[in-house]
């Protein structure tokens, strides 16, 4: 993302140089007109088969057809997307290397990783955020809870309550922490490596609840082994009657934050290229094929334009940092 100070410097330059402004803008325009000149590489910040990988492939396939060049996905899993981010930072800023990574890479790693080797604001331009839909709070059938209020009542009268997350320091972990604070509870966050084992334990009744994506939780819903009692940021078309945490009285700012996959490029990538790429992501998100793929995962929103994406980053990154710090985790 380009900082406001960089934009100010450019306006000052144009004001001082007058007619030279035309020649100043030419490299960006020329870069856009000639781009791309070779295959594009997407550094996907997770292993093959995960949501980051899926988003990289469906958006990459659409854009490949638009630009007439292959778009190759290279999975760089590890450290919540940090490995992909470091490689992107080292890449040529010519529009031929992108990164697609999730909220953790952009918002949480700067707090959770000791000596993190990249700075989102200084090293990258965020081209497009792709919302990943609300997370679902699922209560085990043994709790009898149908709503957040009923689950809180269950937690108050039960000596020990366990709620699964897909990783320590994750958004799910933050939600549990914030509910504990608001309601004076001591629910224990049980951390897994990914969602599959968490949902398996929830189905087996060894967890009282779990928080994760609709796509991964759908099998439990259909088998009626657990019940969706709340969703995070906004209601979902696949679960229209399940109210958000905020609608049910949960007051933390965490419950309204956007979770996303985002495409970024090195900071010095020509502005004409980033603008063109942003437009293609937005168009891809409106295509029938991608809308159908997203809907199957409970995602109702397509890719956002660059200006809106960067606005979200500026406004919400400080909130994510504050929430992550409040978990009391030692940076790794």
C-alpha positions in Angstrom: 0.0 0.0 0.0 1.4 3.5 -0.9 1.6 5.7 2.2 0.0 9.1 2.3 3.4 10.7 2.6 4.4 9.2 -0.8 1.3 10.6 -2.4 2.0 14.0 -0.9 5.6 14.0 -2.2 4.2 13.3 -5.7 1.7 16.2 -5.5 4.5 18.5 -4.3 6.7 17.4 -7.2 4.0 18.1 -9.8 3.3 21.5 -8.3 6.9 22.5 -8.3 7.8 21.1 -11.8 4.6 22.1 -13.7 4.9 20.8 -17.2 7.3 18.1 -16.1 4.4 16.3 -14.5 3.6 14.7 -17.9 7.0 13.1 -18.2 6.8 12.1 -14.5 3.7 10.0 -15.1 4.9 8.4 -18.3 6.8 5.4 -16.8 3.7 4.2 -14.9 1.6 4.5 -18.1 4.2 2.8 -20.2 4.5 0.0 -17.6 0.8 -0.6 -17.8 0.7 -0.6 -21.6 3.5 -3.1 -21.9 2.5 -5.4 -19.0 2.6 -8.3 -18.9 5.6 -9.5 -20.9 6.0 -12.9 -19.4 4.2 -15.5 -17.2 2.9 -14.2 -13.8 3.7 -16.0 -10.6 1.4 -16.0 -7.6 3.0 -16.7 -4.2 0.2 -18.4 -2.3 0.8 -18.1 1.4 -0.6 -21.5 2.3 -0.4 -25.1 1.3 -2.2 -26.6 -1.7 -5.9 -27.2 -1.1 -6.5 -24.5 1.5 -8.6 -21.4 0.9 -5.6 -19.2 0.0 -4.6 -21.7 -2.6 -8.2 -21.9 -3.9 -8.6 -18.2 -4.2 -5.2 -18.0 -6.0 -6.2 -20.5 -8.6 -9.7 -19.3 -9.4 -8.7 -15.6 -9.6 -5.4 -16.5 -11.3 -7.2 -18.6 -14.0 -9.6 -15.7 -14.8 -6.8 -13.1 -15.0 -4.6 -15.4 -17.1 -7.3 -15.4 -19.8 -7.6 -11.7 -19.6 -3.9 -10.9 -20.0 -3.0 -13.8 -22.4 -0.2 -15.1 -20.2 0.1 -18.1 -17.9 -0.5 -17.4 -14.2 1.4 -20.0 -12.1 0.6 -20.6 -8.4 3.6 -21.4 -6.2 2.6 -22.4 -2.7 4.8 -20.9 0.0 3.3 -22.1 3.2 4.7 -21.5 6.6 4.6 -18.8 9.4 1.1 -17.7 8.5 2.1 -16.4 5.1 5.3 -14.8 6.2 7.5 -16.9 4.0 5.5 -15.8 0.9 5.7 -12.2 2.1 9.4 -12.2 2.4 9.8 -13.6 -1.1 7.4 -11.0 -2.5 9.5 -8.2 -0.8 12.6 -9.5 -2.7 10.8 -9.8 -6.0 11.1 -7.4 -9.0 8.4 -4.7 -8.8 7.4 -5.3 -12.4 3.9 -6.7 -11.9 4.9 -10.3 -12.7 5.0 -11.6 -9.1 2.0 -11.3 -6.8 1.2 -12.7 -3.3 -2.2 -13.9 -2.2 -2.3 -14.4 1.5 -4.9 -14.3 4.3 -5.6 -11.8 7.1 -2.9 -13.3 9.3 -0.1 -12.4 6.9 -1.2 -8.8 6.7 -2.7 -8.0 10.1 -1.4 -10.4 12.7 2.1 -11.5 11.8 3.6 -8.1 12.6 2.5 -8.7 16.2 2.8 -12.5 16.5 6.2 -13.1 14.8 9.4 -11.9 16.4 11.6 -9.9 14.1 9.2 -10.2 11.2 11.1 -9.4 8.0 8.5 -7.4 6.1 6.4 -4.3 6.6 3.0 -4.4 4.8 2.7 -0.6 4.6 6.3 0.0 3.4 7.0 -3.0 1.3 3.7 -3.8 -0.5 0.9 -2.3 -2.5 -2.4 -4.1 -1.6 -4.1 -4.5 -5.0 -7.4 -6.2 -3.9 -8.9 -7.7 -0.8 -11.2 -10.7 -1.3 -13.6 -11.1 1.6 -13.7 -14.7 2.9 -17.1 -14.5 4.5 -18.1 -14.7 8.1 -16.7 -17.3 10.4 -19.3 -19.6 12.0 -19.6 -20.2 15.7 -20.7 -23.9 16.0 -22.0 -25.3 19.3 -21.9 -29.0 20.0 -25.3 -30.8 20.2 -24.6 -31.7 23.8 -24.8 -28.0 24.8 -28.4 -27.7 23.6 -27.6 -24.1 22.5 -29.3 -22.5 19.6 -28.1 -18.9 20.1 -25.1 -17.1 21.5 -27.2 -16.2 24.6 -28.0 -19.9 25.2 -24.4 -20.9 24.8 -23.2 -18.2 27.2 -25.8 -19.5 29.7 -24.4 -23.0 29.2 -20.8 -21.8 29.8 -21.8 -20.0 33.0 -23.2 -23.2 34.5 -20.5 -25.7 33.2 -17.3 -26.0 35.1 -15.0 -26.3 32.0 -15.9 -25.2 28.5 -13.6 -25.8 25.5 -13.9 -23.9 22.2 -11.8 -25.0 19.2 -9.7 -22.7 17.0 -7.8 -23.4 13.8 -4.6 -21.8 15.2 -3.3 -19.9 18.2 -3.4 -16.2 17.5 -6.1 -16.6 14.9 -9.3 -14.6 14.5 -11.2 -17.5 16.2 -8.8 -17.2 19.2 -9.5 -13.5 19.4 -13.3 -14.1 19.3 -13.1 -16.5 22.3 -10.9 -14.0 24.2 -13.3 -11.1 23.6 -16.3 -13.2 24.6 -14.6 -14.2 27.8 -13.9 -10.5 28.6 -17.4 -9.3 27.9 -19.2 -12.1 29.7 -16.8 -12.8 32.5 -16.1 -16.4 31.4 -13.1 -18.6 31.4 -13.7 -20.6 28.2 -10.6 -22.4 27.1 -9.3 -22.0 23.5 -8.1 -25.3 22.2 -5.8 -24.7 19.2 -5.5 -27.0 16.2 -3.4 -27.0 13.1 -6.2 -26.3 10.7 -10.0 -26.8 10.8 -10.4 -30.5 9.9 -9.2 -32.0 13.2 -11.1 -29.3 15.1 -14.4 -30.1 13.4 -13.8 -33.8 13.9 -13.4 -33.3 17.6 -16.6 -31.2 17.7 -18.5 -33.9 16.0 -17.2 -36.4 18.5 -18.5 -34.1 21.4 -15.0 -33.6 22.9 -15.4 -29.9 22.3 -18.2 -27.7 23.4 -17.9 -25.4 20.4 -15.7 -24.4 17.5 -15.1 -21.4 15.3 -14.2 -21.7 11.6 -15.3 -21.4 8.0 -18.7 -22.4 6.7 -17.1 -24.5 3.9 -15.3 -26.7 6.4 -18.2 -26.8 8.9 -20.9 -27.6 6.4 -20.6 -31.4 6.8 -21.4 -31.1 10.5 -24.4 -28.9 9.9 -25.8 -31.3 7.4 -25.2 -34.2 9.8 -26.8 -32.2 12.6 -23.9 -33.0 14.9 -23.5 -29.3 15.7 -25.5 -26.1 15.4 -24.5 -22.7 14.0 -25.3 -20.2 16.8 -23.7 -17.1 15.4 -21.6 -15.7 12.5 -19.0 -13.0 12.7 -19.1 -9.9 10.5 -22.3 -10.2 8.5 -25.2 -12.6 7.9 -24.6 -15.3 5.2 -26.9 -16.3 2.4 -26.2 -19.9 3.3 -27.3 -19.4 6.9 -29.7 -16.5 6.6 -31.4 -17.0 10.0 -28.2 -17.2 12.0 -27.6 -13.7 13.5 -24.2 -12.1 13.9 -22.3 -11.9 17.1 -23.0 -8.1 17.2 -26.7 -8.6 16.6 -26.7 -10.9 19.6 -25.1 -8.4 21.9 -21.4 -9.1 21.6 -19.8 -5.7 21.6 -16.1 -6.2 20.8 -14.8 -4.4 17.7 -13.3 -7.8 16.7 -16.7 -9.0 15.7 -17.1 -6.5 12.9 -13.6 -6.8 11.3 -13.2 -8.0 7.7 -11.4 -11.3 7.2 -9.9 -11.7 3.8 -7.5 -13.1 1.3 -5.6 -10.2 -0.4 -3.4 -9.8 -3.4 -0.3 -7.6 -3.0 2.6 -6.6 -5.2 6.0 -5.0 -4.3 5.6 -1.4 -3.4 7.4 0.1 -6.4 5.2 -1.7 -9.0 4.1 0.9 -11.5 0.7 2.5 -10.6 -0.7 1.8 -14.0 -0.1 -1.9 -13.5 -1.6 -2.0 -10.0 -4.7 -0.1 -11.2 -5.1 -2.5 -14.1 -4.6 -5.5 -11.9 -7.2 -4.2 -9.4 -9.8 -3.8 -12.1 -9.2 -7.4 -13.2 -9.7 -8.8 -9.7 -12.9 -6.9 -9.3 -14.2 -8.1 -12.7 -13.2 -11.7 -11.8 -15.1 -11.5 -8.6 -18.3 -10.6 -10.5 -17.9 -13.5 -13.0 -20.4 -16.3 -12.8 -17.8 -19.0 -12.3 -16.1 -17.3 -9.4 -19.4 -16.2 -7.8 -20.5 -19.8 -7.9 -17.3 -21.0 -6.4 -17.4 -18.5 -3.6 -21.1 -19.2 -2.8 -20.3 -22.9 -2.3 -17.9 -21.7 0.5 -20.5 -19.4 2.1 -18.8 -16.3 0.7 -21.2 -13.6 -0.6 -18.7 -10.9 -1.7 -16.2 -10.7 -4.5 -12.9 -8.9 -4.8 -12.7 -5.3 -3.7 -11.0 -2.4 -5.6 -7.6 -1.1 -4.6 -8.8 2.1 -2.9 -11.4 0.3 -0.8 -8.9 -2.4 0.1 -6.3 0.0 1.2 -8.8 2.0 3.3 -9.7 -1.2 5.1 -6.1 -1.9 5.8 -5.5 1.6 7.2 -8.5 1.6 9.4 -8.5 -2.0 10.7 -4.8 -2.9 11.0 -4.4 -1.0 14.3 -7.4 -2.8 15.7 -6.0 -6.2 14.7 -2.7 -5.3 16.4 -4.4 -4.3 19.6 -6.5 -7.4 19.7 -3.6 -9.7 19.0 -1.5 -8.1 21.7 -4.3 -8.6 24.2 -4.0 -12.4 23.7 -0.7 -12.2 25.7 1.1 -14.6 23.3 4.9 -14.5 23.2 6.1 -13.6 19.6 7.6 -16.7 18.0 
